Amino acid sequence: MRTLPALAGFLSIMLPVMAFAGNPSMRAASESEIRNHLPGSTELKEGKNGYEYREGNKNGYKIDNGQVCVLFPDKSTDCVSVKTDGKNFQMIDKKGGRTKF
């Protein structure tokens, strides 16, 4: 699974610790909440394809309301959902696995 290593490189604060699932106050994080929570997101520059790139990194990132997607050099993509209660953040993969974000 290439998503977690790619996101871990980009999201230096991501921890491999399982977060508490089932918190009813969790909702989709807004784009601004995700960007404010992620160090280095201001260093991304938008490419012609709509993805943002960090200098020297061939993976593209798209940060949207409730979602972060990675575009790999082979043109494949993978996305994770981002949930928050306004204080805590969770990343949820397509299999439903949750980690602190």
C-alpha positions, 0 to 999 in steps of 0.5 A: 500500500503506497498511500501511507508511505507517501502521506507519511513523507508529506504529513510529518505529523501522521502517527501510526497509532490507531485513533478512537473510532466511532466518535459521533462528533467527528465530521469531514474536515474543511480544506482550511482545517486540513491545511492549517493542521498540516505543516508544510502545506503552504510550500505546495505549488499547484501544477497544471493538472490541479494537483499540488507539488512540493519541490523535488517530490513527484507525488501530487497532492489534492487537499479538499474538504474532507479528503487528501488524495495522492497522485503517484508518478505512474498516474495512479491515485489514492485518497483518504478521508479526514475527519475532525471534531474541531480539535482531533483529526483522523485519517480514514483509508478506503478500507475503513482503517483509522489513524491519528492525523 
